Amino acid sequence: MQKILLTLKQALRSSILVVGLMVFISLSSSFIFVQQASYATTLEELKLVPPEFKPNSEEQINRANEYDPGIGVQEEERQEAYEQAIKDGESLNTMEKAYERNLKAEEAQNPQESLAEKAKEVIGKVTGK
């Protein structure tokens, strides 16, 4: 009796496995023909942008100055950064120089304390000075 139950259990497991695999294969084959959306663009498509969509720095800066002089200064800095990024993107060498320049600017804004200075602070806190 136990042998019959074991064989029936094995047959049931194998039939469930076969039916499950058939369902999986049929569902996965239905997704093969669905074309995925492509958001990639080529350099030629980027060159087709009409000139009216390119940023006009004079008008934007004047408009920003009318709104608020501080925003006008920010707009000028943004335009300068945009023009610098265009120059930097022309070749690999200029990109490396731009990276180094940005790294130095970031280090100047956020100077890291040396290990000796941190040790002095900790000693000062421990001794109470």
C-alpha positions in Angstrom: 0.0 0.0 0.0 2.8 2.4 0.9 4.6 1.6 -2.4 1.5 2.5 -4.3 1.1 5.8 -2.4 4.8 6.7 -3.0 4.5 6.0 -6.8 1.3 8.0 -7.0 3.0 10.9 -5.1 6.0 10.8 -7.4 3.7 10.7 -10.5 1.7 13.6 -9.1 4.8 15.6 -8.4 6.2 15.0 -11.9 2.9 15.8 -13.6 2.7 19.1 -11.6 6.3 19.9 -12.6 5.6 19.1 -16.3 2.4 21.2 -16.3 4.2 24.1 -14.5 7.0 24.1 -17.0 4.6 24.0 -19.9 2.7 27.0 -18.5 6.0 28.9 -17.9 7.2 28.2 -21.5 3.9 29.3 -23.0 3.8 32.5 -21.0 7.5 33.3 -21.7 7.0 32.7 -25.4 4.1 35.2 -25.5 6.5 37.9 -24.3 9.1 37.3 -27.0 7.3 39.3 -29.7 6.6 42.4 -27.5 9.1 45.1 -28.6 10.6 47.0 -25.8 10.6 50.8 -25.9 13.9 52.3 -26.8 14.9 55.7 -25.4 18.4 55.7 -27.0 19.2 58.4 -29.4 22.0 58.9 -31.9 24.3 61.8 -32.5 22.6 62.6 -35.8 19.2 63.0 -34.1 20.7 65.4 -31.6 22.1 67.5 -34.4 18.6 67.9 -35.8 17.5 70.1 -32.9 16.2 73.4 -34.3 18.2 76.5 -33.3 15.3 78.1 -31.5 15.6 75.4 -28.8 19.2 76.2 -28.0 19.7 78.4 -25.0 19.8 82.1 -25.6 21.9 83.3 -22.7 21.4 87.1 -23.2 17.6 86.8 -23.0 17.6 84.4 -20.1 20.0 86.6 -18.1 18.0 89.7 -18.8 14.8 88.0 -17.8 16.4 86.7 -14.6 17.8 90.2 -13.7 14.3 91.7 -14.1 13.0 89.1 -11.7 15.7 89.4 -9.1 19.4 90.5 -9.5 20.6 87.5 -7.4 18.9 85.1 -9.8 20.5 87.0 -12.7 23.9 86.3 -11.2 23.1 82.7 -10.8 21.9 82.5 -14.4 25.2 84.0 -15.6 27.1 81.5 -13.6 25.0 78.7 -15.0 25.5 79.9 -18.5 29.3 80.1 -18.0 29.3 76.6 -16.5 27.3 75.4 -19.5 29.7 76.9 -22.0 32.7 75.4 -20.0 31.0 72.0 -20.1 30.6 72.2 -23.8 34.3 73.0 -24.2 35.3 70.2 -21.8 33.2 67.7 -23.6 35.1 68.1 -26.9 37.8 65.6 -26.1 39.0 63.1 -23.5 41.9 65.2 -22.4 39.8 68.2 -21.6 37.3 66.0 -19.7 40.2 64.8 -17.5 41.3 68.3 -16.9 37.8 69.4 -16.0 37.5 66.5 -13.6 40.7 67.5 -11.9 39.6 71.1 -11.8 36.2 70.1 -10.3 37.9 67.9 -7.7 40.2 70.7 -6.6 37.2 73.1 -6.3 35.3 70.6 -4.2 38.3 70.1 -1.9 38.7 73.8 -1.5 35.0 74.1 -0.5 35.1 71.1 1.8 38.6 71.0 3.3 39.4 67.8 5.2 40.9 68.0 8.6 44.3 66.3 9.0 44.7 63.4 11.4 46.9 65.5 13.6 44.2 68.2 13.9 41.6 65.6 14.8 43.9 64.1 17.4 44.4 67.5 19.0 40.7 68.1 19.2 40.1 64.7 20.8 42.9 65.3 23.3 41.5 68.7 24.1 38.0 67.2 24.7 39.4 64.5 27.0 41.6 66.8 29.0 38.9 69.4 29.2 40.8 72.3 27.6 
